[in-house]
Amino acid sequence: MKAIIIGAGRGARLMPMTEDVPKCFADVGGRRILDWAVDAFAANGIDDIVFIGGYRIDVVRAAYPSFRYCHNRDWERNNILASLMHAEAEMDGPFICCYSDILFTPDVIAGAAADPSDISLVVDTDWRTRYVARTQHPTDDAEKVTVLNGVVTRVHREIADNDAHGEYIGVAKFSAEGAAHLRAHYHTRREQHTGKPYREATVFEKAYLIHMFQDMIEAGAQVGHVDTHGGDMEIDTQQDYDLARRHWKAM
């Protein structure tokens, strides 16, 4: 099992802190967001880490020489899905991928690693508690999921809050078979949609990872879910950052 961390973006909402470093370098509890992720993986025996960088990748390389790197040079013109697929050559076996701007506990990674599904999403069932204070990041922005009989039936921001089982936290696990399925589906859709609209994205290159997940589900893929009742925080805005600095150390 390896970890693939998607961290190409700048995090403009946290300016001026991200003037010279990527958002994953933001300090929470005396440690970078990225350090919390690395330690959560290490606690589960995962020390093979691939980092997909773009903005100030040189800074990350200098601070984490043990990582392997994939460079998304076009990070300003693409999005999370395209960024993840810069690490396609690393998807030759099982892996867990995560967004670089989220905090999560080792238990979250333990649950993902142990799940038997070929593809599974980590879902926070206590997600609405975190949104009470997130006035700058409304629930309309949450990557919500619905589930039935152990599988994800929909992942979409437009799911009504009361219909959502929880929020996809940005951590997903793939077996070797699941990784192969992801790669194959991505290339099929890229051939069909490059430079064209794709689901809610104006062009395929701007698609989010959840767009691909939903497309795969509709095409018949079985996507499991690993539930966590808290144990994670997203840092998208300055308000999120302030909340994390106040509350994350106690977790």
N, C-alpha and C positions, 0 to 999 in steps of 0.2 A: 504494500500500500504506500502510495506517495501522496503528497499534498501539492495542489496547484493553486497558487494565490493570484487572484486577478487584481492587479494594482497599477494599471497604466495611467489612470486619470489624475487630474491635478487636485480636485476638491476645491473649486473656486469659491464655494460658499464659506469656506474657512479662511479666506484671505483676511489679513495679510500673513497669517501663520504659514500658508502654503506658498509663499512668495519664492522660497528657495528649496523647499522639501515637499515630497508628496504627502497626501493626507494621512497615510498610514504611519507617518512619523510623529503624529500628534501625541503629546504626552498625556497619559491617563494613569494616575496613581504612581507617578515616577517612572513609568515605562511607556514605550511606544505602543500604539495599537498593534503594530506588527509583532512586537515581542509577546504580547498576550496570545496571539494566534500561534506563534512558534512554540510557546510553552504548552499550549493546549494540545498541539499535535505531539510534542515530545513526551508528554505524560501518557500518551497512548502508543508509544514506541514508533512513532512516525517522524523520522528525521531526514527523509528524502524530500526536499522542498524545491519546487519549481516556482519562480516568481516571474509573472508577466508584467514587465515594466514598460513605461513610456515616458511620461513626464519625470524628469530628473532621475532616470534610471541609474545614472552614474553615482548618485548619492546612496542609493540602495546597494549597489554593487560594492561600494567601499565599506559600508557598515555590515554587510552580510556576505562575506566572501564564500561561505560554504553553500549558498544557494546555487542552483542552475538557473539561467536566465533566458527568457524569450522576450525579444524586443518588439513591441508594437509601435513602430515608428509613426504610424498614421493615427495615433490615439486621439487627436483632436477632431478627426473626421469619421471615426467609427464608434462602436459602443461595446457593451460587455460581451455579447455573443462573439463578435469578430475578435475581440481581445482574447477570450478564452481559447479560440481556435488557433491562435498563434502558438499554443503549446500542443498542437495535435501530435507532433512527433513523440511527445511524452505520454501519450494515451495508449501505450501498448500493453497496459495492465490495469489493475484496479487503482482508483485514485479518489481522493476527496478534494473538491474544489470549493473555494470560498471567496467572497468579496473581501477586499483588504481594509474596508472601513467599518468592520463589525467586530465587536467584542463577544467572545463566547467562552464558556467554561470547558475544561477537559471532559466533563460528562457529556456535553453535546457531541464532541468528536467520538467518544466511546460508543454512544448510541448509533451514530452514523456508521462507524466501522463494523459494528456487529450486525447491522441489518442485512438480511439475506437477499433483498431485492437487487436486481441488476442495476436499477436506477432508483434512488430514493432521495427525497427532499426532507431537510430538517424543518419542522414546522413548530412555531411557538404558539401554543394554545392559550397562553396568558397574554397575548399580544396587545389587547386593548388596554391593559393596565399601563403599559409603557406609553401609550398614546395620550393619556390624560394630560400630561404636561407638554406634549409635543405640538404646540400650537402652530409652529412654523412648518410642520410636516404632517398634514392631515391624513386621516385614514384612507382618503382617496388615493394616496400615493403608496399604500401598503400593497405588497405583492401577496395577496390573499389566496387561500386555497380552499377547495371543497373536497371532501373525501367520501368514499363509500366502500365498505367491505375491505378496508385495508389498503386501498389504492387512491391516488389522487385523481379526481375527475375533472378538475379545472384549476388553473392557476392564472389569476388575472387581477388587475387593480380594480376593475369595475364590479367585482363581487360585492354584494351588499354586506355590511359589517355583520348583521345578524345571521347571514347565511354562511359565513366563513367558519371553517373548522379552526383556522389559525392563519398565521403569516409565515410565508417562506422566509427564512432568516438570511439566505444567501449562502448556505452550506448544502452541498449535494454530494452524494456518494455514487460512484459508478464501479461495477464489477468490470472485468475485462470484456465480457459480452455487452454490458451496458455502454462501455466506452466505444466499442465498435459500432454499436447502433447509433450513438450520437454522431460519430464521424460520418457514417454513411448518410444519415438523414440531413446533416448539415450540407454535405456536398451536393446532394440532390436539390435542395432548396436554393443553394447558392447558384447553381447552374440555371435554375428557373427564374431567379429573382434579382440577380446582381444588377444594381443600378435602377431597380424597380421597387415599388411599394411591397412591403411584406408584413402582413397582419396590420398591427397598429403603427408600425414604423414607416416613415416617409420613403425610405429606401432600405434594402436588405442590410446594407452596411451599418445602419443605425439601429438595428434590432437589439432588443434586450434578450438575455438568456431565457427569461420566462416565456418569450414568444416562441422560442424553439421547443421548450418543454410542452407548451400547450399544443403546438402543432404535432409533436410526437404522440401525445395522448390521443388526439383526434385521429391519428393514423393507426392507432391500436396498441401503442406502447403501454406496458404496465409500469406505472411509476408509483413506488411505495412512499410512505411517509414515516418519518421518525419524529415523534412528538417530544417536545421539551416544554416544561411549564416555567417559562422564564429562562434565565441563564444566558441571556444575550442582550446586546444593545447595538443599535445602528447609530453611526455618527455621520449625519448628513449635513446638519446645520450647526451654526454657532450655539444655538440653544441645546442641541443634542450633545455637543461637546461639553457644555457647562453641566448638563445633567450627568454625563458619564463621570466627569471629574468629582462630582459630589457623591455619587452613589455606587460606582463600580467597585471601589476598593473594599466595600463591605460584602461583596459576593464571594 
